[in-house]
Amino acid sequence: MVGLNPRRSRRGMTLVEVVTATCVIAIVSTGLIATSILTRRLTEIAVYQSSVASIMQGYLEQIKNMPYDLLPISPAAGANMADAAYATQYSLPTQKDDITADPLVLSPLSPLSPANLSPPTVPSTVYDNVKVFDVNRAGDLSIHIWVWIEDRTPSGYGATQQCKAITLLYMWQIQDGSATRSYTGVIKNLRSLVPTY
């Protein structure tokens, strides 16, 4: 009968093996933690992007569902936005929720595009509608919204073929670690006198 050597069965790990195993575990753990942090950051940015898209679509749907005659046309470029009557005359009665009024005020023509912006700077030629929302924390999302409505009725068409173009340009920021990242977007749609499109 061959017996086991009691010295061999009780042999433990050497110091070099313990240190090597600890280093391997530390390297793998560091990689997993870094991946987890990056995933969380990207998920948080995606949550904000999704929230902003939903908010902007909500504003657009409210504007599209307003009576056609109540949609004011944006004033000409150079209009005095500091005039006390400006905000009243060019206001759209949008709401933040079912009970909270949250109007948007039109900007003077002509509409800008994201290519015309230098985030986070707000252009001086727009009426800046700043809206604050709660996403992860109270008041953690601030969106600058600029709205234009233009008459797009084709020449030669009758009174029943009227059409207005709605443009919402927006800019928002998020704190990504120590860096502040700015994002812009635009959403457009048409509204006809007969709401078929």
Secondary structure, DSSP 8 states (H G I E B T S, - for coil): -----HHHHT----HHHHHHHHHHHHHHHHHHHHHHHHHHHHHHHHHHHHHHHHHHHHHHHHHHTS-GGG------TT--TTSTTHHHHTEE--BSSSS-B--EEB--SS---GGG-BTTB--TTS--EEEEE-SSSTT-EEEEEEEEEEE---TT--GGG-EEEEEEEEEEEEEETTEEEEEEEEEEEEEESSS--
